Amino acid sequence: MSRKSLLPVLAVLAINACSTIAVEPVESQTRPDGPRNLIFLLGDGMGFAQVKAYRMFADDESTTITEPLSFDQYLVGAVVTDSISMVCNTGSAEDCWRDPYGMTDSASAATAYATGQDTLVGALSVTPDGGRLPTILQTAKRHGKSTGLISTSEITHASPAAFAAHVIDRDQYAAIADQFFDNQWNGQPMVDVLLGGGLAYFRREDRDLVAEFVAAGYTTAFDSGQLATADGPKLLGLFADEWLASAWDRDQATPSLTDMTRAALDILKEDPDGFFLLVEGSQIDWAAHDNDVVGVISEMEDFNAAVAAALEFAARSGDTLLVITADHETSGMSLGRDDIYRWDPRPIRGMQATPAALTADFLAADESLSDFLGPRLPFALTEQERGVLDDTHRDQEPVFAAICAMFDLRTLTAWGSPGHTTVDVPLYATGPGSDRLRGTLQNEELGKRLHEIFLP
């Protein structure tokens, strides 16, 4: 999402929000009538259409019903995803005003969930004037609980970062990585388990944060095998220099979101005071930005499996509040187009790679696009499709667009935008306190209620 209108404000405020904090310890506390643990699962960019598309994709056609997803039965309401959007005419912060019809990005939305307060689009857990906002993760740590962040993007990306860092500009990845270590409680980093991508921001020329985490007692993991054998109570797992590959494009060395979720829960469950864990399926949003229905299904499958693993844990524990939602919907995904009253997931079933991976492999091959795609698709290309594909300029953007457009036409998928939309997103919840999350809530109101339910 473009944030050009915010640049004057960011330039004025950035200097105020880059330093780190040390939080003083307080006595361990729990709410006697509330959950001991909170698992917050965030499907980035996941609207109702993305959920239904995956439900239809996963359907068993041999039955007479569409089987529900692992989390369908826990729908309790919806979230309104508005945040503070600014319009600026000049380079002066004084010449900016709020846009009442603007919409959120991942940074301001995650800030609303993490802090219970609204902020500028692009800002992470700071007020519009740069003041730090305490997050639910940091408060949980102060109350003696263990904490974790998981993401399929860089772990320094907007959504996970909002729970443990405070910067005015979400793109300050190195500063965010520094804060993951430097923001401490009782002489230790405040996040006990960090799993995702972003190794390049932890191991830099100016600072080796991996070495610092190791010196602080963290186990490290850099592939699936190391993650499977890692033990706690503290773990830093970084599985790519930047983001992880899409779920259908990963090799065996890269863990799934489910692998990371189970590894984190195995560690965090040992804390008698309980834990807070954020699990983000990051790339639903990225695929939707690209208007890539195959990529959306790939990432929804990864996210649904992780949710199922978290639900299994919550059912066994009996004292875990589990919440599932999105930061916003992306790209106005429409299941149906061209006045045709159907949506067909079958052309995607059997796909083993996303259009992005197919594009990269094709550009390294020496054959026509239709000949390359033929054996890699679960359907036979028509002559018309072959003609369109083979007339496509042999370059990354047009090839990727042509593959995505082919799947759009076959599935009858349409897109309203390449960007975020302001439609409400689904809210699911189960466990102690979930009855207080019913209805349609503003995103910051959901953040406030999570604080009230989980922490005294």
C-alpha positions in Angstrom: 0.0 0.0 0.0 1.3 3.4 -0.9 2.0 5.7 2.0 3.4 8.7 0.1 0.9 11.0 1.9 2.5 10.1 5.2 6.1 10.9 4.3 6.1 14.4 5.7 4.7 13.2 9.0 7.2 10.3 9.1 10.1 12.5 8.5 9.2 14.8 11.4 8.5 11.9 13.8 11.0 9.2 13.0 13.7 10.5 15.3 11.3 10.2 18.2 10.6 6.5 18.0 13.8 4.6 17.1 15.5 4.2 20.5 14.9 1.1 22.6 13.3 0.5 26.0 14.0 -1.5 29.0 10.9 -2.5 31.0 11.0 -2.9 34.7 9.8 -6.2 36.1 6.5 -6.5 38.0 5.1 -9.4 40.0 3.6 -12.3 38.1 -0.2 -11.9 37.8 -3.0 -13.8 36.3 -6.7 -13.1 35.9 -8.4 -15.9 37.9 -11.5 -16.0 35.7 -9.6 -15.6 32.4 -7.5 -17.7 30.1 -4.0 -18.6 31.0 -2.8 -18.5 27.4 -3.7 -16.4 24.4 -3.0 -17.6 20.8 -3.8 -14.8 18.2 -3.8 -16.1 14.6 -3.7 -13.4 11.9 -4.4 -14.2 8.3 -2.9 -11.1 6.6 -5.3 -9.9 3.9 -7.8 -12.6 4.7 -11.4 -11.6 4.0 -14.6 -13.6 3.9 -14.0 -14.3 0.2 -10.5 -15.7 0.8 -11.9 -18.0 3.5 -14.7 -19.3 1.2 -12.4 -19.8 -1.7 -10.3 -22.1 0.4 -13.3 -23.9 1.8 -14.5 -24.6 -1.7 -11.0 -25.7 -2.8 -10.7 -28.1 0.1 -14.2 -29.5 -0.4 -14.6 -33.3 -0.8 -16.7 -33.6 -4.0 -17.7 -37.1 -3.1 -20.0 -35.7 -0.3 -23.2 -33.8 -0.7 -22.1 -30.9 1.6 -19.2 -28.5 1.6 -17.1 -29.5 4.5 -16.3 -26.7 7.0 -12.8 -25.5 7.7 -11.1 -26.2 11.0 -12.2 -22.8 12.4 -15.6 -22.2 10.7 -17.6 -23.2 13.8 -16.0 -20.5 15.9 -17.2 -17.5 13.9 -18.3 -14.9 16.5 -18.4 -11.7 14.4 -16.4 -9.3 12.3 -13.8 -6.6 12.6 -13.9 -3.1 11.2 -10.4 -2.4 9.9 -10.3 1.5 9.8 -7.2 3.3 11.0 -5.8 6.8 11.0 -5.1 7.9 7.4 -3.5 11.2 6.7 -3.6 13.6 3.7 -0.6 16.0 3.3 -0.2 18.7 0.8 3.3 19.9 1.6 6.4 18.7 3.4 5.2 20.2 6.7 3.6 17.9 9.3 1.3 20.9 10.2 -0.2 20.8 6.7 -1.7 17.3 7.2 -5.2 16.2 8.3 -7.0 13.0 8.9 -8.8 11.3 6.1 -12.1 9.9 7.6 -12.5 7.5 4.6 -8.9 6.2 4.5 -8.2 2.5 5.2 -5.6 0.6 7.1 -2.4 -1.2 6.3 -0.9 -4.1 8.3 1.1 -1.8 10.6 -1.7 0.3 11.9 -4.1 -2.7 12.0 -1.6 -4.8 14.0 -1.0 -1.9 16.3 -4.7 -1.7 17.0 -4.7 -5.4 18.0 -1.5 -5.2 19.9 -2.2 -2.0 21.9 -5.9 -1.4 21.7 -5.2 2.1 20.2 -5.4 3.5 16.7 -2.4 5.0 15.0 -1.2 6.3 11.6 -1.0 4.0 8.6 2.6 2.8 8.5 3.4 3.2 12.2 4.1 0.4 14.6 2.8 0.7 18.2 3.4 4.4 18.5 1.0 7.3 18.8 0.7 9.7 15.9 3.2 12.0 17.6 5.7 9.2 18.2 5.0 8.1 21.8 5.3 4.4 22.5 2.3 2.3 23.2 2.6 -0.8 25.4 1.6 -4.0 23.6 -0.2 -7.0 24.8 2.9 -9.1 24.3 5.0 -6.8 26.4 2.4 -6.6 29.2 2.1 -10.4 29.2 5.9 -10.6 29.7 5.7 -8.2 32.6 3.1 -10.4 34.1 5.5 -13.4 34.0 4.1 -15.1 30.9 6.2 -16.4 28.0 5.8 -14.9 24.6 6.2 -15.8 20.9 6.0 -14.4 17.4 5.6 -16.5 14.2 5.4 -15.2 10.6 5.9 -16.5 7.1 7.2 -13.1 6.1 10.3 -11.5 7.7 9.7 -11.6 11.4 10.5 -7.9 11.3 7.5 -7.3 9.0 4.6 -5.1 10.1 2.2 -7.5 11.8 4.6 -9.3 14.1 6.7 -6.2 14.7 3.8 -4.3 16.1 3.6 -6.6 19.1 7.3 -6.1 20.2 8.7 -2.9 18.6 7.9 0.8 18.4 8.8 2.7 15.2 7.1 5.4 13.2 7.9 3.7 9.9 7.3 0.0 9.3 10.1 -0.2 6.9 12.8 0.3 9.6 13.6 -3.5 9.6 17.0 -3.2 11.2 15.7 -1.0 14.0 12.9 -3.4 14.6 15.3 -6.4 14.8 17.4 -4.4 17.2 14.4 -3.8 19.4 13.5 -7.5 19.5 16.7 -7.9 21.4 17.0 -4.5 23.2 13.5 -4.2 24.5 14.0 -6.3 27.6 12.4 -7.4 30.8 14.4 -8.6 33.8 17.6 -8.5 31.7 16.2 -10.7 28.8 14.6 -9.9 25.4 10.8 -9.8 25.8 10.1 -12.3 23.0 11.0 -15.9 24.0 10.3 -17.5 20.6 10.9 -15.8 17.3 10.2 -17.9 14.1 10.0 -16.7 10.5 12.2 -15.1 7.9 14.4 -12.0 8.1 17.9 -13.4 8.9 19.5 -10.6 6.9 18.2 -8.1 9.4 19.6 -10.0 12.4 23.0 -10.8 11.0 24.3 -7.5 9.5 27.7 -5.8 9.1 27.0 -3.4 11.9 25.5 -5.9 14.3 25.2 -9.7 14.8 22.0 -10.1 16.7 22.1 -13.9 16.2 25.2 -14.0 18.3 23.7 -11.8 20.9 20.6 -14.0 21.2 22.8 -17.0 21.5 24.7 -15.3 24.3 21.4 -14.6 26.0 20.6 -18.3 26.1 18.6 -18.8 22.9 18.7 -21.9 20.8 18.9 -21.1 17.1 17.4 -22.9 14.1 17.9 -22.2 10.4 16.1 -25.1 8.7 13.3 -27.6 9.4 15.6 -30.2 10.8 17.1 -27.8 13.4 13.6 -26.6 14.3 12.4 -30.2 14.9 15.2 -30.8 17.4 15.3 -27.4 19.1 14.3 -27.2 22.7 13.5 -24.2 24.9 12.9 -22.2 26.8 14.0 -19.6 24.2 14.3 -20.1 20.5 15.3 -17.9 17.5 14.4 -19.6 14.2 15.2 -17.7 11.0 14.6 -19.7 7.8 15.3 -17.2 5.0 17.3 -14.0 4.5 14.0 -12.2 3.9 10.6 -13.9 3.6 9.8 -17.6 3.4 8.9 -19.1 0.0 5.2 -19.5 -0.6 3.8 -22.7 0.9 3.5 -24.6 -2.3 7.0 -23.5 -3.4 8.9 -24.4 -0.2 11.6 -27.1 -0.1 11.9 -29.5 2.7 14.4 -27.4 4.5 11.8 -24.7 5.1 9.3 -25.3 7.8 5.6 -24.9 7.3 3.5 -22.5 9.4 2.2 -25.6 11.2 5.8 -26.7 12.0 6.6 -23.4 13.5 3.3 -23.2 15.5 3.8 -26.6 17.0 7.4 -25.9 17.9 6.5 -22.7 19.6 3.6 -24.3 21.5 5.9 -27.1 22.7 8.2 -24.5 24.3 5.7 -22.0 25.5 3.3 -24.5 27.2 6.0 -25.2 29.8 5.5 -21.8 31.5 3.2 -22.3 34.5 2.1 -18.7 34.2 1.0 -19.1 30.6 1.9 -17.4 27.3 1.0 -15.1 24.5 1.6 -16.3 20.9 1.0 -14.5 17.6 0.9 -16.7 14.5 0.7 -14.8 11.2 -0.1 -16.3 7.8 1.6 -13.3 6.0 1.4 -14.1 2.3 -2.3 -14.5 1.8 -2.0 -10.7 1.5 0.9 -10.8 -0.9 -0.9 -13.2 -3.3 -4.1 -11.1 -3.2 -2.0 -8.0 -3.9 -0.8 -9.8 -7.0 -4.4 -10.8 -7.9 -3.1 -14.4 -7.8 -5.9 -16.9 -6.8 -3.5 -19.9 -6.8 -1.2 -18.1 -4.4 -4.1 -17.2 -2.1 -5.1 -20.9 -1.9 -1.5 -21.9 -1.3 -1.3 -19.6 1.7 -4.8 -20.2 3.0 -3.9 -24.0 3.1 -0.8 -23.2 5.1 -2.8 -21.0 7.5 -5.7 -23.4 7.9 -3.3 -26.2 8.9 -1.6 -24.0 11.5 -5.0 -23.0 12.9 -6.0 -26.6 13.2 -2.8 -27.3 15.2 -3.5 -24.4 17.5 -7.1 -25.6 18.0 -5.9 -29.0 18.9 -3.6 -27.5 21.5 -6.4 -25.2 22.9 -8.8 -28.1 23.2 -6.3 -30.1 25.2 -5.3 -27.2 27.5 -8.8 -26.0 28.4 -7.4 -22.6 29.5 -6.4 -21.1 26.2 -8.2 -18.3 24.4 -7.8 -18.7 20.6 -8.6 -15.8 18.3 -8.5 -15.8 14.5 -8.9 -12.7 12.3 -7.2 -10.6 9.7 -5.7 -7.1 9.6 -7.7 -6.2 6.5 -9.0 -7.6 3.3 -6.8 -7.4 0.2 -7.8 -6.7 -3.4 -11.6 -7.1 -3.2 -11.5 -10.8 -4.1 -14.7 -11.8 -5.9 -15.8 -15.4 -6.3 -17.7 -15.0 -9.6 -17.3 -12.8 -12.6 -18.7 -11.9 -16.0 -22.3 -12.4 -14.8 -21.7 -16.1 -14.5 -23.2 -17.5 -11.3 -20.6 -19.9 -10.2 -17.0 -20.1 -8.9 -14.9 -23.2 -9.8 -11.9 -24.2 -7.6 -11.2 -27.4 -9.6 -8.5 -25.8 -12.0 -6.4 -25.1 -8.9 -6.6 -28.6 -7.4 -3.5 -30.6 -8.2 -1.3 -27.5 -8.5 2.1 -28.0 -6.9 3.6 -24.6 -7.5 2.4 -21.0 -7.5 2.4 -18.7 -10.6 5.4 -16.9 -9.2 7.5 -20.1 -9.1 6.2 -21.2 -12.5 7.2 -17.8 -13.9 10.8 -18.0 -12.5 11.2 -21.6 -13.8 9.9 -20.8 -17.2 12.3 -17.8 -17.7 15.2 -20.2 -17.0 13.8 -22.7 -19.5 14.1 -22.9 -23.3 10.6 -23.6 -24.6 7.3 -21.9 -25.3 5.2 -20.9 -22.3 2.3 -23.2 -23.3 4.7 -26.2 -23.7 6.3 -25.4 -20.4 3.0 -25.1 -18.5 1.3 -28.1 -20.1 2.7 -30.9 -17.9 2.6 -28.6 -14.8 -1.1 -27.9 -14.9 -4.0 -30.2 -13.7 -6.0 -29.5 -16.9 -5.3 -29.4 -20.7 -4.8 -26.0 -22.2 -7.2 -24.9 -24.9 -6.0 -23.6 -28.2 -7.1 -20.2 -27.3 -5.1 -20.3 -24.0 -2.1 -21.6 -25.9 -2.3 -18.7 -28.3 -2.6 -16.1 -25.5 0.3 -17.6 -23.5 2.6 -17.9 -26.4 2.0 -14.3 -27.5 3.1 -13.1 -24.0 6.3 -11.1 -23.9 9.0 -13.3 -22.3 9.5 -11.2 -19.2 8.6 -11.7 -15.5 5.7 -9.3 -15.2 3.7 -10.2 -18.3 4.3 -14.0 -17.9 3.2 -13.9 -14.3 0.1 -11.8 -15.2 -0.8 -14.2 -18.1 -0.7 -17.2 -15.8 -2.7 -15.5 -13.1 -5.3 -14.3 -15.7 -5.7 -17.8 -17.1 -6.6 -19.1 -13.6 -8.9 -16.1 -13.0 -10.9 -17.0 -16.1 -11.0 -20.7 -15.4 -12.0 -20.3 -11.8 -14.2 -17.2 -12.4 -12.3 -15.1 -10.0 -12.3 -11.3 -10.2 -10.5 -8.6 -8.3 -11.6 -5.1 -7.4 -8.1 -3.7 -6.7 -4.4 -4.5 -6.4 -4.6 -2.9 -2.9 -6.3 -3.1 0.4 -10.1 -2.7 0.8 -12.1 -1.4 3.7 -14.6 -4.3 4.0 -14.9 -6.0 7.4 -13.0 -9.2 8.0 -14.1 -12.3 9.9 -13.5 -12.8 13.6 -13.3 -16.3 15.2 -12.8 -17.1 18.8 -13.0 -20.1 21.2 -12.0 -20.7 24.8 -12.3 -18.7 28.0 -13.4 -15.1 27.4 -14.5 -15.7 23.8 -18.1 -14.8 24.7 -16.8 -11.2 25.1 -15.7 -11.0 21.5 -19.1 -11.4 19.8 -20.5 -8.8 17.3 -18.9 -6.3 15.0 -15.9 -4.7 16.6 -13.5 -1.9 15.6 -10.0 -3.3 15.4 -8.8 -1.2 18.4 -11.8 -2.3 20.4 -10.8 -6.0 19.8 -7.3 -5.1 21.0 -8.8 -3.5 24.2 -10.9 -6.5 24.9 -8.0 -8.9 24.5 -6.1 -6.9 27.1 -9.1 -6.9 29.4 -9.8 -10.7 29.0 -6.2 -11.9 29.1 -4.4 -9.6 31.6 -5.5 -8.0 34.9 
